[in-house]
Amino acid sequence: MDKISLIIPTKNEKESLEAVLKEIENNPYVNEKILVVDSEDDNSIPIAKKFNCKIIIQKKSGYGSAIIEGFENANSDYGCIFNADYSFDPKYFSELIQVSKNFNFVFGTRYTKNSGSDDDDIITLTGNKIFSFITRYFLRIKLSDILFTYVLCNVNSFKKLNLKNNDFKLCIELPTKVKFDNFSYTEIPMKERRRFGGQKKVNVLIDGLHILIEIIKSFKYFLRSK
């Protein structure tokens, strides 16, 4: 049976991490759990040490860097981005692995039939829908939920993307390079759970502006493909 390396970007998630790691403990689809933190003082580390986790201290700070460095340390054929806030449900592992037999990248979506989100509010929902519309209809990226990072892929394919963004803008760079580097990809419906304690790490207005700028920059890939 194919197994996966879980890439778990973590920044002071002591409220939720233990529940996350207990839920995936001894999961038959998981080969290793790679916890990526940006500081040796992160309050998640003592919790991770209770479980069989590989703990990586980031060389560069940021959500994007955590994902990139996690994949650099993955030993399985497949890697899966898995948030530490309890919003991602491990029940999708089986389907992700099955679908990945025909696609290099499998993205989760909260915005198609049989999907949804208990964590979205009206502001984040509206922003996500707008950004997804822009990338789908102007960049021709066939994803309905461009900012959802519950993604499973072949580790070597991920490394070939040569991703550069160290922060949340990686959410745009990843599917953009998948599309324009001609990797195969698809999406499956998922239900995002409400995060378990703690605070969101996203600043809606500032991060939304950065996402929009990254989308505009991504048009260079579209123009090169013409």
BELLINJO-V64340 format. One record per pair of residues at least 4 apart in sequence whose C-alpha atoms are under 6 Angstrom apart, sorted by the first residue. I is the first residue (numbers start at 1). J is the second residue. D is the distance in Angstrom with one decimal. If there is no record, write none. Layout:
[[I J D] [I J D]]
//
This chain:
[[3 29 4.8] [3 30 5.4] [3 31 5.4] [4 30 5.0] [4 31 5.3] [4 76 5.7] [4 78 4.8] [4 79 5.3] [5 31 5.6] [5 32 4.9] [5 33 6.0] [5 74 5.9] [5 76 5.6] [5 79 4.7] [6 33 4.9] [6 34 5.8] [6 79 5.9] [6 80 5.0] [7 34 5.1] [7 70 5.5] [7 80 5.8] [7 81 4.8] [7 82 5.8] [8 34 5.9] [8 35 4.8] [8 82 5.0] [8 83 5.5] [9 36 5.0] [9 66 5.4] [10 36 5.8] [10 37 5.2] [10 84 5.8] [11 37 5.8] [12 42 5.4] [12 43 5.0] [12 44 5.3] [13 17 5.6] [13 44 5.5] [14 43 5.9] [14 44 5.0] [15 197 5.4] [15 198 5.9] [16 85 5.3] [16 196 5.2] [17 84 5.6] [20 86 5.6] [21 25 5.8] [33 53 5.0] [34 53 5.9] [34 54 4.8] [35 55 4.9] [36 56 4.7] [36 66 5.6] [37 57 5.2] [37 58 5.9] [38 57 5.5] [38 58 4.7] [38 61 5.4] [62 166 5.2] [62 167 4.6] [63 167 4.9] [63 168 5.7] [64 165 5.8] [64 166 4.2] [64 167 4.4] [64 168 5.7] [64 170 5.3] [65 69 5.9] [65 166 4.2] [66 70 5.9] [77 154 5.9] [77 155 5.7] [78 153 5.6] [78 154 4.5] [78 155 5.2] [79 152 5.7] [79 153 5.6] [79 155 5.5] [80 151 5.6] [80 152 4.2] [81 150 5.6] [81 151 5.5] [85 195 5.2] [85 196 5.8] [86 195 5.3] [86 196 5.5] [87 192 5.5] [87 193 4.3] [87 194 5.5] [87 195 4.8] [88 192 5.9] [103 184 5.1] [103 185 5.2] [104 153 5.6] [104 154 5.9] [104 184 5.2] [104 185 5.8] [105 153 4.4] [105 185 4.6] [106 151 5.7] [106 152 5.3] [106 185 5.7] [106 186 5.2] [106 187 5.4] [107 151 4.6] [107 187 4.5] [108 150 5.4] [108 187 5.4] [108 188 5.1] [108 189 5.9] [108 190 5.9] [109 145 5.2] [109 189 5.0] [109 190 5.7] [110 115 5.0] [110 116 4.5] [110 190 5.6] [115 189 4.9] [115 190 4.7] [115 191 4.8] [116 191 4.7] [117 191 5.5] [117 192 4.4] [118 193 5.2] [118 194 4.9] [119 194 4.4] [120 124 5.8] [120 125 5.6] [121 125 5.9] [124 128 5.9] [128 132 6.0] [132 136 5.9] [132 144 5.8] [132 145 5.5] [132 146 5.1] [133 137 6.0] [134 138 5.6] [135 139 4.8] [135 141 5.7] [136 140 4.7] [136 141 4.7] [136 142 5.4] [147 171 5.4] [165 170 5.1] [169 211 5.7] [170 174 5.7] [177 181 5.4] [178 183 5.3] [203 207 5.5] [204 208 5.6]]
//
